[in-house]
Amino acid sequence: MIPVDLVTGFLGAGKTSFLLRYARFLLGKGQRLGILVYDHGAVNVDLPLLGTLRSERCEVETLASACGGDCHRRRFRSRLIAMAMSGYDRILIEPSGVFDMDEFYDTLREEPLESWLEIGNVICVLDARLPEDLLPEEDFFLASQAACAGRVVLSRVQLASWQEIENTLRHLDRAADAIRAAEKPSGRTLARDWDALGADDFADLSRCGFFFPDYVKTVAGGETGFQSLSFLNLPLGGSELRKKAAALFHGCRYGRILRVKGFFRENGRWLALNATRHACELRPAAESLGVLTVIGRELDERAIHLLLTGEEPTLHIL
């Protein structure tokens, strides 16, 4: 049986950055990995980061989640069947930040996957500076993912005060109470600067297990209410993108923006943009595709398109 680890977490938590570190630890132990990553929308902007892991012992695959709930679940199952036949020692999955945990458990309990794959670990990444003003639908995904996790790993701990960390953990437990989860997920938290994590920490995470809790499902099926818009090859530099990302988050006419991320080329080098309401990061990236994705709720396609391109939209919300 091949163990399958799920690295989950709400939008902008830092799943991809954690997965890079976790996968490198496993590769260092001689394991052969298959990694499946997919995001909300038609264009996956995390794949170029994980593509740096590709080698003879590590394959990275992507799955677009923009085709609708039933279609996506069929494609997810088919992709796992193919990966189960590839001789991996372990499979790692990084889903969208608005991932329904039932999809993971239900798919792995279907034949023939149930005979080939087993659930290994569920690791939930949680921003240590979690915003307090999440909507109930957003809190559902936050709480349901953490309730299933064998370990909740806080990100950006080095940037957070102890008060912010305590507020985040209290918020997590309130969200868990709202869906009537039996246990407080904050009791399974790893709160440490990721640069200080050693082999023993990752070894512990590689055997942290998972939970299959009872909770009230307050978001029905694939109707999450979250939307995305993707833009290719925007003629904008880093300073312009920062300003426009800030405008998206603080201008109510654009909708409720939760995440802006993507890749762009400036002065002959590739950069990755990762923005939430409270932070905007730019960092060097490997050669990529010039794409920017905006994720949120009640998005005003026309207003966002005009801000980023100065033109009327020809794309449509997914």
Backbone torsions as a table, in degrees:
resi	resn	phi	psi	omega
1	MET	NA	135.5	179.4
2	ILE	-96.2	123.8	177.8
3	PRO	-72.0	142.4	178.2
4	VAL	-118.5	120.2	177.9
5	ASP	-103.1	135.2	177.5
6	LEU	-108.7	123.4	174.7
7	VAL	-107.2	104.7	-172.9
8	THR	-118.4	-178.6	-177.6
9	GLY	150.3	151.9	-175.8
10	PHE	-69.6	165.6	-176.1
11	LEU	-49.8	127.5	175.2
12	GLY	82.3	7.8	-176.0
13	ALA	-71.7	-28.6	-177.9
14	GLY	111.7	28.9	-176.9
15	LYS	-59.0	-46.2	-175.4
16	THR	-64.2	-42.5	178.9
17	SER	-62.0	-40.1	178.1
18	PHE	-68.3	-42.5	-177.8
19	LEU	-60.4	-37.2	176.6
20	LEU	-57.2	-45.6	-178.6
21	ARG	-69.4	-42.6	-178.4
22	TYR	-64.9	-43.9	-179.5
23	ALA	-65.3	-39.1	178.4
24	ARG	-63.1	-36.9	176.0
25	PHE	-62.2	-47.2	-178.4
26	LEU	-65.0	-40.2	177.4
27	LEU	-63.8	-36.2	177.4
28	GLY	-65.4	-20.8	176.4
29	LYS	-88.6	4.5	177.0
30	GLY	86.8	9.7	-178.8
31	GLN	-79.1	149.7	173.7
32	ARG	-99.8	121.8	-169.6
33	LEU	-113.0	145.2	165.5
34	GLY	-117.6	127.6	-177.7
35	ILE	-117.8	128.8	177.7
36	LEU	-118.8	121.9	-177.3
37	VAL	-127.8	137.2	173.6
38	TYR	-149.7	157.9	-172.7
39	ASP	-135.0	175.0	179.5
40	HIS	-81.3	113.0	179.9
41	GLY	124.1	179.9	-173.7
42	ALA	-86.1	-22.6	-176.4
43	VAL	-116.9	126.3	-179.9
44	ASN	-94.2	117.5	-177.2
45	VAL	-99.2	-2.5	177.4
46	ASP	-88.3	-20.1	-174.4
47	LEU	-58.4	-41.4	-180.0
48	PRO	-58.7	-33.6	178.1
49	LEU	-67.2	-46.2	-179.4
50	LEU	-73.0	-20.9	179.3
51	GLY	-61.3	-20.2	177.6
52	THR	-66.8	-15.0	179.9
53	LEU	-84.4	-13.7	-173.4
54	ARG	-58.3	131.8	178.3
55	SER	-163.0	-173.6	176.7
56	GLU	-64.1	-22.5	-177.4
57	ARG	-108.8	7.2	-179.3
58	CYS	-148.4	118.6	174.3
59	GLU	-108.5	140.0	178.9
60	VAL	-120.9	123.7	-179.9
61	GLU	-122.3	157.0	-179.6
62	THR	-124.1	153.6	179.2
63	LEU	-140.2	115.8	178.2
64	ALA	-73.1	137.2	-177.7
65	SER	-108.1	22.3	-175.1
66	ALA	-93.0	4.0	-172.3
67	CYS	-92.4	5.5	-179.6
68	GLY	101.3	156.9	-171.8
69	GLY	-56.9	-56.7	-176.5
70	ASP	-65.1	-42.6	179.2
71	CYS	-61.4	-44.7	-178.7
72	HIS	-63.6	-42.7	-179.2
73	ARG	-63.2	-38.2	177.0
74	ARG	-64.3	-42.5	-179.8
75	ARG	-68.4	-36.5	177.4
76	PHE	-62.0	-45.9	179.1
77	ARG	-63.4	-45.3	-179.0
78	SER	-62.9	-40.0	179.8
79	ARG	-66.2	-39.1	178.4
80	LEU	-67.1	-35.8	176.4
81	ILE	-60.7	-45.0	178.9
82	ALA	-63.5	-39.8	-179.6
83	MET	-69.8	-33.2	179.4
84	ALA	-65.0	-23.4	-177.9
85	MET	-94.8	6.5	-173.5
86	SER	-99.7	2.0	174.1
87	GLY	76.6	25.7	177.7
88	TYR	-72.4	152.8	171.3
89	ASP	-80.6	-28.9	-179.9
90	ARG	-157.0	146.8	175.6
91	ILE	-114.4	132.6	176.5
92	LEU	-112.6	134.3	179.5
93	ILE	-121.9	128.9	171.4
94	GLU	-116.6	106.0	-178.0
95	PRO	-92.0	-177.8	173.4
96	SER	-62.3	155.9	176.7
97	GLY	-68.5	-13.0	176.9
98	VAL	-114.2	52.1	-175.9
99	PHE	-88.6	134.0	176.4
100	ASP	-84.3	114.7	-175.7
101	MET	-61.6	-27.3	178.0
102	ASP	-59.9	-32.2	-179.7
103	GLU	-61.8	-41.1	179.9
104	PHE	-65.6	-52.9	-176.8
105	TYR	-65.5	-43.8	-177.4
106	ASP	-64.9	-42.1	-177.1
107	THR	-64.9	-42.2	-177.7
108	LEU	-74.7	-9.8	177.3
109	ARG	-96.9	0.5	177.4
110	GLU	-88.0	148.8	170.3
111	GLU	-80.5	144.3	5.0
112	PRO	-88.3	0.3	-174.9
113	LEU	-61.6	-34.3	-178.6
114	GLU	-61.5	-25.9	180.0
115	SER	-86.0	-15.7	-174.3
116	TRP	-111.3	-32.9	-173.5
117	LEU	-119.3	151.9	173.6
118	GLU	-134.1	148.5	177.4
119	ILE	-70.5	125.1	178.6
120	GLY	-94.8	-75.9	-177.5
121	ASN	-136.1	147.9	169.1
122	VAL	-117.4	119.7	-179.8
123	ILE	-117.3	124.9	-179.2
124	CYS	-107.3	123.6	177.3
125	VAL	-94.1	131.4	-174.6
126	LEU	-132.4	127.2	178.9
127	ASP	-65.1	124.7	-179.4
128	ALA	-64.7	-19.6	178.4
129	ARG	-109.8	49.5	-176.9
130	LEU	-58.4	130.9	176.5
131	PRO	-62.3	144.5	-179.6
132	GLU	-80.8	-20.1	-169.2
133	ASP	-97.2	37.6	176.3
134	LEU	-71.9	146.5	176.4
135	LEU	-78.1	161.8	179.6
136	PRO	-55.0	-38.8	179.1
137	GLU	-64.6	-36.6	178.7
138	GLU	-70.8	-40.7	177.0
139	ASP	-62.7	-31.8	178.5
140	PHE	-60.8	-49.5	-179.8
141	PHE	-64.1	-41.5	177.4
142	LEU	-56.9	-49.9	-174.0
143	ALA	-74.2	-41.5	-177.6
144	SER	-66.4	-38.6	177.8
145	GLN	-66.4	-44.0	-180.0
146	ALA	-68.1	-35.3	-178.6
147	ALA	-64.2	-27.9	-179.1
148	CYS	-87.9	-10.0	-170.5
149	ALA	-82.9	138.2	170.8
150	GLY	-71.7	-27.0	175.3
151	ARG	-147.4	138.2	173.5
152	VAL	-103.6	117.1	-176.0
153	VAL	-103.9	118.2	179.1
154	LEU	-78.0	136.7	175.5
155	SER	-103.2	158.9	176.3
156	ARG	58.1	30.8	179.4
157	VAL	-58.7	-37.9	-176.3
158	GLN	-66.9	-16.3	179.9
159	LEU	-98.7	-6.6	-173.4
160	ALA	-105.6	147.9	171.8
161	SER	-82.0	163.1	177.6
162	TRP	-61.6	-33.5	178.2
163	GLN	-65.4	-40.6	177.9
164	GLU	-64.5	-40.0	178.4
165	ILE	-64.5	-44.6	178.1
166	GLU	-61.9	-41.2	178.0
167	ASN	-62.1	-40.0	179.0
168	THR	-63.1	-44.4	-178.7
169	LEU	-68.8	-36.4	176.2
170	ARG	-65.9	-40.5	177.1
171	HIS	-60.8	-43.9	179.5
172	LEU	-59.4	-44.7	-179.3
173	ASP	-68.4	-36.2	175.4
174	ARG	-63.5	-41.5	178.9
175	ALA	-64.5	-38.1	177.6
176	ALA	-66.3	-39.0	176.8
177	ASP	-63.1	-36.7	-177.4
178	ALA	-65.0	-28.4	177.4
179	ILE	-101.4	9.3	175.5
180	ARG	61.4	38.7	173.1
181	ALA	-69.5	139.8	-172.8
182	ALA	-69.4	-35.6	-175.3
183	GLU	-114.6	156.6	176.0
184	LYS	-84.6	112.8	-178.0
185	PRO	-65.8	-19.8	-179.7
186	SER	-62.5	-19.7	179.0
187	GLY	-75.0	-5.4	-179.9
188	ARG	-117.5	37.7	-171.4
189	THR	-98.2	138.1	169.4
190	LEU	-109.2	112.6	-177.1
191	ALA	-117.7	93.3	-178.1
192	ARG	-154.7	146.4	174.1
193	ASP	-55.5	127.9	-176.0
194	TRP	-63.0	-27.4	177.8
195	ASP	-67.1	-18.2	180.0
196	ALA	-95.6	-2.9	179.7
197	LEU	-72.0	131.9	-179.7
198	GLY	-111.4	-174.3	-178.0
199	ALA	-59.6	-38.1	-179.9
200	ASP	-64.1	-38.3	178.7
201	ASP	-64.0	-45.9	-179.5
202	PHE	-70.5	-32.3	175.5
203	ALA	-63.3	-40.3	177.2
204	ASP	-63.9	-42.4	178.9
205	LEU	-64.7	-33.2	-177.8
206	SER	-72.7	-4.2	175.5
207	ARG	-136.3	27.9	-177.5
208	CYS	-76.3	-17.9	177.0
209	GLY	77.8	-155.5	-176.0
210	PHE	-157.2	170.0	174.3
211	PHE	-124.6	151.7	174.6
212	PHE	-123.1	73.5	-169.9
213	PRO	-82.2	158.6	168.3
214	ASP	-86.2	133.6	173.5
215	TYR	-155.5	162.2	-179.4
216	VAL	-82.7	122.8	-178.6
217	LYS	-86.8	104.4	-174.7
218	THR	-94.6	-4.7	174.0
219	VAL	-117.1	122.3	-170.9
220	ALA	-86.5	126.0	170.8
221	GLY	50.4	-138.0	-179.2
222	GLY	-89.6	2.9	-178.5
223	GLU	-84.4	78.7	-174.6
224	THR	-86.0	-22.4	-176.3
225	GLY	83.7	-2.8	179.4
226	PHE	-88.5	145.8	-175.8
227	GLN	-133.0	164.6	175.9
228	SER	-145.9	151.4	173.1
229	LEU	-129.1	135.1	178.9
230	SER	-119.1	140.9	-179.0
231	PHE	-127.4	131.4	-178.5
232	LEU	-102.6	134.8	170.8
233	ASN	52.6	52.1	175.0
234	LEU	-67.0	134.2	-179.3
235	PRO	-82.5	56.7	-176.2
236	LEU	-124.8	142.1	174.8
237	GLY	-89.6	179.9	-175.7
238	GLY	-61.4	-44.6	-178.2
239	SER	-66.5	-38.8	177.9
240	GLU	-65.4	-42.3	-179.8
241	LEU	-64.8	-39.0	176.8
242	ARG	-58.9	-47.5	-178.3
243	LYS	-63.5	-43.1	-178.0
244	LYS	-71.5	-34.7	175.9
245	ALA	-63.9	-43.0	177.7
246	ALA	-61.5	-39.5	178.5
247	ALA	-63.7	-38.6	179.3
248	LEU	-61.4	-43.7	-176.4
249	PHE	-72.4	-28.5	-173.6
250	HIS	-109.4	5.6	176.3
251	GLY	-110.4	107.6	-173.5
252	CYS	-63.4	-19.5	-178.1
253	ARG	-69.0	-13.8	-179.0
254	TYR	-88.1	-10.9	-174.8
255	GLY	105.7	-171.9	179.2
256	ARG	-92.4	97.0	-176.9
257	ILE	-84.9	129.1	-179.4
258	LEU	-110.6	-27.7	-175.2
259	ARG	-156.5	137.8	171.1
260	VAL	-130.6	124.5	-178.3
261	LYS	-151.3	156.4	179.0
262	GLY	165.6	-169.5	-177.3
263	PHE	-131.7	144.5	176.3
264	PHE	-149.8	161.3	-177.5
265	ARG	-107.9	131.1	-179.3
266	GLU	-144.0	127.5	179.1
267	ASN	53.0	40.9	175.3
268	GLY	79.3	7.2	178.5
269	ARG	-133.1	154.6	179.8
270	TRP	-92.2	139.7	177.4
271	LEU	-128.5	149.3	176.2
272	ALA	-108.1	132.6	176.8
273	LEU	-107.2	132.3	177.9
274	ASN	-138.5	109.7	-173.7
275	ALA	-129.0	138.0	168.8
276	THR	-124.8	-175.3	-178.7
277	ARG	-64.1	-23.6	-172.7
278	HIS	-113.3	-2.6	-178.2
279	ALA	-158.4	149.5	175.1
280	CYS	-137.4	117.6	-176.4
281	GLU	-112.9	138.8	171.1
282	LEU	-122.9	131.4	179.6
283	ARG	-147.1	155.7	178.6
284	PRO	-60.8	148.9	-179.7
285	ALA	-140.3	157.6	174.3
286	ALA	-69.3	167.6	179.3
287	GLU	-53.7	133.7	-168.8
288	SER	-143.8	-161.9	175.9
289	LEU	-110.2	132.3	178.5
290	GLY	-72.0	99.8	-176.3
291	VAL	-147.4	144.1	174.9
292	LEU	-130.1	131.4	179.9
293	THR	-119.7	132.9	177.5
294	VAL	-111.9	125.4	-177.5
295	ILE	-121.4	137.0	178.3
296	GLY	179.7	-154.1	-178.9
297	ARG	-131.7	147.5	178.0
298	GLU	52.3	45.0	-177.5
299	LEU	-69.4	138.0	173.3
300	ASP	-95.5	98.0	-174.0
301	GLU	-57.5	-44.7	-176.4
302	ARG	-64.4	-46.0	-177.5
303	ALA	-64.6	-41.5	179.8
304	ILE	-66.1	-44.2	-178.9
305	HIS	-63.1	-41.6	178.9
306	LEU	-64.7	-39.6	179.5
307	LEU	-63.6	-45.7	-172.7
308	LEU	-82.6	-29.9	-174.4
309	THR	-119.9	-19.3	-175.0
310	GLY	75.8	9.8	-177.2
311	GLU	-127.5	162.3	174.5
312	GLU	-67.1	147.9	-175.3
313	PRO	-73.4	145.2	169.6
314	THR	-120.0	-8.6	176.4
315	LEU	-90.6	168.2	179.2
316	HIS	-133.1	146.7	-178.3
317	ILE	-63.2	140.2	177.8
318	LEU	-107.0	NA	NA
